[in-house]
Amino acid sequence: MSETEQPPAITRELLEQDGLRAYFARHHPDVEVLDDATLRASRDRMLADAPDGVNPDGGVFVFAYGSLIWNRSPGPMQT
């Protein structure tokens, strides 16, 4: 990657093509990037090890606050 190359825009197409993981793997070869099967196995172990009653429906709750994901550098409201 050149010093001026920008990371790809996060789009539906990029995510559908696993482009973000591929981009990260190319630009950070020293970091192990896990494949889908390994990630699924890790998730399944985590859910199996959860204390009783944590999530009786067996699903996974995902919290994401959009503005923190898409605009990671808002200025301070007060200093």
N, CA, C and O atoms as CSV, one atom per row, in Angstrom:
chain,resi,resn,atom,element,x,y,z
A,1,MET,N,N,0.853,-1.173,0.000
A,1,MET,CA,C,0.000,0.000,0.000
A,1,MET,C,C,0.893,1.227,0.000
A,1,MET,O,O,1.831,1.315,0.792
A,2,SER,N,N,0.610,2.162,-0.871
A,2,SER,CA,C,1.376,3.395,-0.884
A,2,SER,C,C,0.938,4.272,0.279
A,2,SER,O,O,-0.124,4.064,0.864
A,3,GLU,N,N,1.767,5.252,0.606
A,3,GLU,CA,C,1.457,6.141,1.726
A,3,GLU,C,C,0.193,6.951,1.476
A,3,GLU,O,O,-0.456,7.378,2.431
A,4,THR,N,N,-0.174,7.173,0.211
A,4,THR,CA,C,-1.339,8.008,-0.096
A,4,THR,C,C,-2.597,7.195,-0.380
A,4,THR,O,O,-3.671,7.769,-0.561
A,5,GLU,N,N,-2.481,5.879,-0.422
A,5,GLU,CA,C,-3.653,5.045,-0.705
A,5,GLU,C,C,-4.646,5.126,0.448
A,5,GLU,O,O,-4.275,5.016,1.616
A,6,GLN,N,N,-5.896,5.319,0.104
A,6,GLN,CA,C,-6.958,5.402,1.101
A,6,GLN,C,C,-7.610,4.030,1.274
A,6,GLN,O,O,-7.689,3.264,0.314
A,7,PRO,N,N,-8.074,3.712,2.475
A,7,PRO,CA,C,-8.820,2.462,2.665
A,7,PRO,C,C,-10.087,2.484,1.818
A,7,PRO,O,O,-10.586,3.558,1.481
A,8,PRO,N,N,-10.610,1.321,1.473
A,8,PRO,CA,C,-11.820,1.286,0.645
A,8,PRO,C,C,-13.026,1.812,1.415
A,8,PRO,O,O,-13.092,1.718,2.641
A,9,ALA,N,N,-13.970,2.365,0.673
A,9,ALA,CA,C,-15.240,2.773,1.279
A,9,ALA,C,C,-15.994,1.512,1.683
A,9,ALA,O,O,-16.014,0.532,0.939
A,10,ILE,N,N,-16.607,1.535,2.851
A,10,ILE,CA,C,-17.372,0.375,3.307
A,10,ILE,C,C,-18.742,0.425,2.651
A,10,ILE,O,O,-19.586,1.252,2.996
A,11,THR,N,N,-18.941,-0.466,1.710
A,11,THR,CA,C,-20.199,-0.543,0.969
A,11,THR,C,C,-20.780,-1.940,1.119
A,11,THR,O,O,-20.104,-2.862,1.577
A,12,ARG,N,N,-22.029,-2.083,0.730
A,12,ARG,CA,C,-22.660,-3.405,0.747
A,12,ARG,C,C,-21.859,-4.381,-0.114
A,12,ARG,O,O,-21.631,-5.524,0.283
A,13,GLU,N,N,-21.437,-3.930,-1.283
A,13,GLU,CA,C,-20.691,-4.800,-2.197
A,13,GLU,C,C,-19.363,-5.240,-1.578
A,13,GLU,O,O,-18.978,-6.404,-1.683
A,14,LEU,N,N,-18.667,-4.303,-0.933
A,14,LEU,CA,C,-17.394,-4.648,-0.304
A,14,LEU,C,C,-17.598,-5.719,0.761
A,14,LEU,O,O,-16.826,-6.674,0.845
A,15,LEU,N,N,-18.638,-5.557,1.572
A,15,LEU,CA,C,-18.908,-6.531,2.629
A,15,LEU,C,C,-19.354,-7.870,2.057
A,15,LEU,O,O,-18.940,-8.920,2.550
A,16,GLU,N,N,-20.199,-7.847,1.017
A,16,GLU,CA,C,-20.658,-9.098,0.400
A,16,GLU,C,C,-19.506,-9.877,-0.217
A,16,GLU,O,O,-19.539,-11.107,-0.252
A,17,GLN,N,N,-18.490,-9.175,-0.703
A,17,GLN,CA,C,-17.347,-9.826,-1.347
A,17,GLN,C,C,-16.206,-10.106,-0.363
A,17,GLN,O,O,-15.124,-10.535,-0.767
A,18,ASP,N,N,-16.451,-9.862,0.929
A,18,ASP,CA,C,-15.440,-10.058,1.970
A,18,ASP,C,C,-14.211,-9.188,1.726
A,18,ASP,O,O,-13.095,-9.549,2.099
A,19,GLY,N,N,-14.433,-8.045,1.098
A,19,GLY,CA,C,-13.337,-7.163,0.733
A,19,GLY,C,C,-12.633,-6.503,1.900
A,19,GLY,O,O,-11.434,-6.237,1.826
A,20,LEU,N,N,-13.350,-6.235,2.970
A,20,LEU,CA,C,-12.723,-5.582,4.120
A,20,LEU,C,C,-11.713,-6.513,4.788
A,20,LEU,O,O,-10.616,-6.092,5.154
A,21,ARG,N,N,-12.088,-7.766,4.940
A,21,ARG,CA,C,-11.158,-8.742,5.535
A,21,ARG,C,C,-9.961,-8.949,4.607
A,21,ARG,O,O,-8.826,-9.056,5.073
A,22,ALA,N,N,-10.207,-9.006,3.307
A,22,ALA,CA,C,-9.113,-9.172,2.352
A,22,ALA,C,C,-8.175,-7.965,2.380
A,22,ALA,O,O,-6.955,-8.124,2.352
A,23,TYR,N,N,-8.742,-6.767,2.434
A,23,TYR,CA,C,-7.935,-5.545,2.511
A,23,TYR,C,C,-7.065,-5.570,3.770
A,23,TYR,O,O,-5.863,-5.308,3.709
A,24,PHE,N,N,-7.681,-5.887,4.903
A,24,PHE,CA,C,-6.938,-5.928,6.165
A,24,PHE,C,C,-5.808,-6.956,6.084
A,24,PHE,O,O,-4.684,-6.676,6.501
A,25,ALA,N,N,-6.101,-8.132,5.555
A,25,ALA,CA,C,-5.088,-9.189,5.462
A,25,ALA,C,C,-3.918,-8.759,4.580
A,25,ALA,O,O,-2.764,-9.044,4.899
A,26,ARG,N,N,-4.208,-8.074,3.474
A,26,ARG,CA,C,-3.137,-7.609,2.581
A,26,ARG,C,C,-2.249,-6.580,3.261
A,26,ARG,O,O,-1.032,-6.593,3.074
A,27,HIS,N,N,-2.834,-5.699,4.038
A,27,HIS,CA,C,-2.082,-4.579,4.595
A,27,HIS,C,C,-1.571,-4.819,6.012
A,27,HIS,O,O,-0.863,-3.983,6.575
A,28,HIS,N,N,-1.931,-5.957,6.579
A,28,HIS,CA,C,-1.442,-6.317,7.916
A,28,HIS,C,C,-1.060,-7.800,7.923
A,28,HIS,O,O,-1.672,-8.598,8.634
A,29,PRO,N,N,-0.045,-8.166,7.128
A,29,PRO,CA,C,0.310,-9.587,7.005
A,29,PRO,C,C,0.808,-10.204,8.308
A,29,PRO,O,O,0.852,-11.428,8.432
A,30,ASP,N,N,1.181,-9.381,9.273
A,30,ASP,CA,C,1.670,-9.899,10.551
A,30,ASP,C,C,0.541,-10.270,11.507
A,30,ASP,O,O,0.794,-10.833,12.572
A,31,VAL,N,N,-0.712,-9.959,11.136
A,31,VAL,CA,C,-1.866,-10.246,11.986
A,31,VAL,C,C,-2.643,-11.418,11.388
A,31,VAL,O,O,-2.968,-11.413,10.201
A,32,GLU,N,N,-2.937,-12.414,12.212
A,32,GLU,CA,C,-3.721,-13.553,11.731
A,32,GLU,C,C,-5.171,-13.123,11.522
A,32,GLU,O,O,-5.812,-12.604,12.435
A,33,VAL,N,N,-5.679,-13.344,10.315
A,33,VAL,CA,C,-7.076,-13.037,9.996
A,33,VAL,C,C,-7.825,-14.366,9.967
A,33,VAL,O,O,-7.516,-15.248,9.166
A,34,LEU,N,N,-8.803,-14.497,10.841
A,34,LEU,CA,C,-9.520,-15.765,10.978
A,34,LEU,C,C,-10.530,-15.961,9.856
A,34,LEU,O,O,-11.150,-15.008,9.383
A,35,ASP,N,N,-10.687,-17.223,9.435
A,35,ASP,CA,C,-11.677,-17.534,8.406
A,35,ASP,C,C,-13.053,-17.711,9.046
A,35,ASP,O,O,-13.179,-17.746,10.270
A,36,ASP,N,N,-14.082,-17.822,8.202
A,36,ASP,CA,C,-15.457,-17.919,8.696
A,36,ASP,C,C,-15.662,-19.107,9.633
A,36,ASP,O,O,-16.327,-18.979,10.660
A,37,ALA,N,N,-15.098,-20.253,9.287
A,37,ALA,CA,C,-15.299,-21.452,10.110
A,37,ALA,C,C,-14.711,-21.261,11.511
A,37,ALA,O,O,-15.320,-21.665,12.501
A,38,THR,N,N,-13.544,-20.653,11.591
A,38,THR,CA,C,-12.914,-20.412,12.889
A,38,THR,C,C,-13.715,-19.404,13.702
A,38,THR,O,O,-13.884,-19.571,14.910
A,39,LEU,N,N,-14.208,-18.359,13.042
A,39,LEU,CA,C,-15.031,-17.366,13.740
A,39,LEU,C,C,-16.333,-17.981,14.245
A,39,LEU,O,O,-16.762,-17.699,15.363
A,40,ARG,N,N,-16.962,-18.822,13.421
A,40,ARG,CA,C,-18.203,-19.489,13.849
A,40,ARG,C,C,-17.951,-20.393,15.053
A,40,ARG,O,O,-18.729,-20.400,16.007
A,41,ALA,N,N,-16.866,-21.150,15.001
A,41,ALA,CA,C,-16.538,-22.050,16.113
A,41,ALA,C,C,-16.291,-21.252,17.393
A,41,ALA,O,O,-16.714,-21.665,18.473
A,42,SER,N,N,-15.618,-20.125,17.277
A,42,SER,CA,C,-15.375,-19.271,18.439
A,42,SER,C,C,-16.686,-18.732,18.998
A,42,SER,O,O,-16.891,-18.723,20.212
A,43,ARG,N,N,-17.566,-18.286,18.122
A,43,ARG,CA,C,-18.878,-17.783,18.558
A,43,ARG,C,C,-19.672,-18.879,19.248
A,43,ARG,O,O,-20.279,-18.650,20.294
A,44,ASP,N,N,-19.665,-20.069,18.660
A,44,ASP,CA,C,-20.425,-21.180,19.240
A,44,ASP,C,C,-19.897,-21.558,20.623
A,44,ASP,O,O,-20.680,-21.853,21.526
A,45,ARG,N,N,-18.562,-21.551,20.794
A,45,ARG,CA,C,-17.973,-21.838,22.112
A,45,ARG,C,C,-18.363,-20.771,23.125
A,45,ARG,O,O,-18.687,-21.084,24.271
A,46,MET,N,N,-18.331,-19.499,22.698
A,46,MET,CA,C,-18.687,-18.409,23.600
A,46,MET,C,C,-20.131,-18.548,24.065
A,46,MET,O,O,-20.420,-18.386,25.251
A,47,LEU,N,N,-21.040,-18.849,23.135
A,47,LEU,CA,C,-22.448,-18.991,23.501
A,47,LEU,C,C,-22.672,-20.211,24.385
A,47,LEU,O,O,-23.481,-20.167,25.312
A,48,ALA,N,N,-21.962,-21.298,24.103
A,48,ALA,CA,C,-22.113,-22.510,24.914
A,48,ALA,C,C,-21.602,-22.289,26.338
A,48,ALA,O,O,-22.114,-22.888,27.284
A,49,ASP,N,N,-20.595,-21.429,26.488
A,49,ASP,CA,C,-20.009,-21.169,27.802
A,49,ASP,C,C,-20.714,-20.055,28.573
A,49,ASP,O,O,-20.361,-19.784,29.720
A,50,ALA,N,N,-21.695,-19.410,27.966
A,50,ALA,CA,C,-22.396,-18.306,28.642
A,50,ALA,C,C,-23.172,-18.843,29.836
A,50,ALA,O,O,-23.713,-19.948,29.782
A,51,PRO,N,N,-23.230,-18.066,30.912
A,51,PRO,CA,C,-24.003,-18.503,32.085
A,51,PRO,C,C,-25.477,-18.691,31.727
A,51,PRO,O,O,-25.995,-18.036,30.822
A,52,ASP,N,N,-26.136,-19.580,32.440
A,52,ASP,CA,C,-27.563,-19.821,32.211
A,52,ASP,C,C,-28.346,-18.522,32.347
A,52,ASP,O,O,-28.081,-17.709,33.233
A,53,GLY,N,N,-29.307,-18.345,31.460
A,53,GLY,CA,C,-30.186,-17.187,31.532
A,53,GLY,C,C,-29.657,-15.930,30.874
A,53,GLY,O,O,-30.377,-14.936,30.785
A,54,VAL,N,N,-28.409,-15.949,30.408
A,54,VAL,CA,C,-27.867,-14.751,29.770
A,54,VAL,C,C,-28.665,-14.406,28.529
A,54,VAL,O,O,-29.024,-13.248,28.321
A,55,ASN,N,N,-28.941,-15.388,27.715
A,55,ASN,CA,C,-29.739,-15.161,26.519
A,55,ASN,C,C,-30.579,-16.397,26.270
A,55,ASN,O,O,-30.167,-17.287,25.525
A,56,PRO,N,N,-31.754,-16.467,26.884
A,56,PRO,CA,C,-32.567,-17.680,26.795
A,56,PRO,C,C,-33.033,-18.020,25.383
A,56,PRO,O,O,-33.379,-19.170,25.112
A,57,ASP,N,N,-33.049,-17.040,24.476
A,57,ASP,CA,C,-33.471,-17.311,23.097
A,57,ASP,C,C,-32.353,-17.914,22.262
A,57,ASP,O,O,-32.605,-18.404,21.161
A,58,GLY,N,N,-31.138,-17.889,22.758
A,58,GLY,CA,C,-30.014,-18.475,22.040
A,58,GLY,C,C,-29.434,-17.600,20.955
A,58,GLY,O,O,-28.518,-18.026,20.252
A,59,GLY,N,N,-29.936,-16.394,20.795
A,59,GLY,CA,C,-29.413,-15.489,19.777
A,59,GLY,C,C,-28.245,-14.669,20.297
A,59,GLY,O,O,-27.783,-14.849,21.423
A,60,VAL,N,N,-27.788,-13.776,19.458
A,60,VAL,CA,C,-26.684,-12.897,19.803
A,60,VAL,C,C,-27.168,-11.463,19.678
A,60,VAL,O,O,-27.730,-11.081,18.652
A,61,PHE,N,N,-26.952,-10.669,20.719
A,61,PHE,CA,C,-27.292,-9.255,20.662
A,61,PHE,C,C,-26.090,-8.493,20.120
A,61,PHE,O,O,-24.965,-8.686,20.582
A,62,VAL,N,N,-26.326,-7.638,19.151
A,62,VAL,CA,C,-25.263,-6.813,18.586
A,62,VAL,C,C,-25.639,-5.359,18.812
A,62,VAL,O,O,-26.717,-4.918,18.414
A,63,PHE,N,N,-24.755,-4.627,19.445
A,63,PHE,CA,C,-24.988,-3.204,19.650
A,63,PHE,C,C,-24.044,-2.440,18.745
A,63,PHE,O,O,-22.839,-2.690,18.735
A,64,ALA,N,N,-24.584,-1.526,18.001
A,64,ALA,CA,C,-23.759,-0.650,17.169
A,64,ALA,C,C,-24.424,0.708,17.121
A,64,ALA,O,O,-25.622,0.814,16.861
A,65,TYR,N,N,-23.666,1.715,17.366
A,65,TYR,CA,C,-24.186,3.072,17.311
A,65,TYR,C,C,-23.657,3.684,16.031
A,65,TYR,O,O,-22.462,3.952,15.910
A,66,GLY,N,N,-24.544,3.904,15.079
A,66,GLY,CA,C,-24.167,4.305,13.728
A,66,GLY,C,C,-23.177,5.438,13.619
A,66,GLY,O,O,-22.208,5.337,12.868
A,67,SER,N,N,-23.397,6.518,14.352
A,67,SER,CA,C,-22.498,7.653,14.176
A,67,SER,C,C,-21.091,7.341,14.668
A,67,SER,O,O,-20.128,7.928,14.173
A,68,LEU,N,N,-20.950,6.439,15.622
A,68,LEU,CA,C,-19.615,6.060,16.072
A,68,LEU,C,C,-18.921,5.177,15.046
A,68,LEU,O,O,-17.695,5.199,14.931
A,69,ILE,N,N,-19.694,4.403,14.303
A,69,ILE,CA,C,-19.113,3.549,13.278
A,69,ILE,C,C,-18.721,4.372,12.054
A,69,ILE,O,O,-17.612,4.228,11.540
A,70,TRP,N,N,-19.607,5.216,11.594
A,70,TRP,CA,C,-19.390,5.922,10.331
A,70,TRP,C,C,-18.685,7.256,10.502
A,70,TRP,O,O,-18.049,7.724,9.557
A,71,ASN,N,N,-18.767,7.882,11.653
A,71,ASN,CA,C,-18.092,9.151,11.896
A,71,ASN,C,C,-17.320,9.003,13.195
A,71,ASN,O,O,-17.784,9.413,14.260
A,72,ARG,N,N,-16.150,8.418,13.094
A,72,ARG,CA,C,-15.401,8.049,14.288
A,72,ARG,C,C,-14.703,9.227,14.961
A,72,ARG,O,O,-14.131,9.062,16.038
A,73,SER,N,N,-14.736,10.393,14.361
A,73,SER,CA,C,-13.973,11.487,14.959
A,73,SER,C,C,-14.802,12.752,15.165
A,73,SER,O,O,-14.414,13.821,14.694
A,74,PRO,N,N,-15.929,12.652,15.855
A,74,PRO,CA,C,-16.680,13.876,16.133
A,74,PRO,C,C,-15.905,14.740,17.125
A,74,PRO,O,O,-15.188,14.231,17.987
A,75,GLY,N,N,-16.059,16.035,16.987
A,75,GLY,CA,C,-15.376,16.948,17.900
A,75,GLY,C,C,-16.019,16.920,19.272
A,75,GLY,O,O,-17.160,16.480,19.414
A,76,PRO,N,N,-15.301,17.384,20.287
A,76,PRO,CA,C,-15.876,17.403,21.634
A,76,PRO,C,C,-17.025,18.395,21.726
A,76,PRO,O,O,-16.989,19.452,21.097
A,77,MET,N,N,-18.038,18.058,22.505
A,77,MET,CA,C,-19.165,18.960,22.701
A,77,MET,C,C,-18.775,20.088,23.642
A,77,MET,O,O,-19.299,21.198,23.551
A,78,GLN,N,N,-17.847,19.792,24.550
A,78,GLN,CA,C,-17.463,20.789,25.538
A,78,GLN,C,C,-16.041,20.499,25.989
A,78,GLN,O,O,-15.656,19.339,26.131
A,79,THR,N,N,-15.265,21.544,26.215
A,79,THR,CA,C,-13.900,21.347,26.713
A,79,THR,C,C,-13.711,22.094,28.010
A,79,THR,O,O,-12.627,22.055,28.593
